[in-house]
Amino acid sequence: MALSVVVPVYNGAATLPELITRLRDVLPSTCGEYELILVNDGSRDASWQTILELAGNFPEVRAFNLMRNYGQHNAILCGIRAARHDVVVTLDDDLQHPPEEIPKLLDKLAEGFDVVYGTPAKEEHDFWRMVASRITKLALRTAMGAETALQVSAFRAFRTPIRDAFEQYRGTFVCIDVLLTWGTSRFTSIRVNHLPRPAGASNYTVRKLIRHAMNMVTGFSVVPLQLASLIGFSLTLFGLILLAYVIGRYLIQGVTVPGFAFLASVVIIFSGAQLFALGIIGEYLARIHFRVMDRPPYVVRELQSGPAVSLDETVRERV
């Protein structure tokens, strides 16, 4: 089995040397051939210099430097499109995903699955981060349409040909897990160790996770539009019942329903529902607008790779 390991890098200068060392210790006994693809996602520290040093010392390291920070999933997409081997493994640069657990993912993949997630046996997050992460996974389940979404992780292994399903995808918002569902439905997960970060702090705040969840639902699902339709239908039904009540009371008792508060409440309910629906429609229109602009998901500034590989052969033809 030949393996491509994709690592999105953002301010990971302190952990990259150890990560590469551990990968080089594990992979030779795990697969016949491998490559390590490091994608620098606009880091503000010395990550790119560290990556260049690693690429100069180890021929299996291929380095991509993006023009700016595009986001973790966009950086992973760059690495996936540049992968040359049969299986792709993705993991973070902060050593929370132990390279020693990669054989577990590959063994599970060999059982006939196309995508295997390394689900943390125990996550090291605070309460609000856990809540936001749960919301994100529920949104992802809506977008993916699979229960496996609740077990997703950035530590994943999948068969490289799956990328053909999203070969032409050029949207600015990228969710690798949703894109993988375009190519297969054979997902599974396995419990792996999840270690504390040895340095730095997570770049995913509660606000970013919730925004990511909203982008996922509106970017890869029509559920919000269906929800708006359901609310509109429900309030229409409520309005008809209310109208029947007002007319019935007038015909039976000869009086109308008094009170400004009653009328104001009804107007507020219907106005709120209209604004809610318009907001959802606006989100979809904004996505159409950005899609028409044809902005790429990432742009590579430079790469450092072996003599047999050029930028034209790996990235440009796949962007």
Protein Blocks (a to p, Z undefined) as FASTA:
>chain_A
ZZddddddehillmmmmmmmmmmmmmmmmpmbdcdddddehiablmlmmmmmmmmmpmkb
ccdddfbdnbjklmmmmmmmmpcbfbdcdddfkopacfklmmmmmmmmmnopabdcdddf
bdcddfklmmmmmmmmmmmmmmnopaklmmgcfbdcddfklmmmmmmgcbfbdcfklmmm
mmoccdcdddddddddfedjdfbdfklmmmmmmmmmmmmccklmmmmmmmmmmmmmmmmm
mmmmmmmmmmmnopacehjklmmmmmmmmmmmmmmmmmmmmmmmmmmmmmmnopafbdcf
bdcddfkbcfklmmmmmZZ
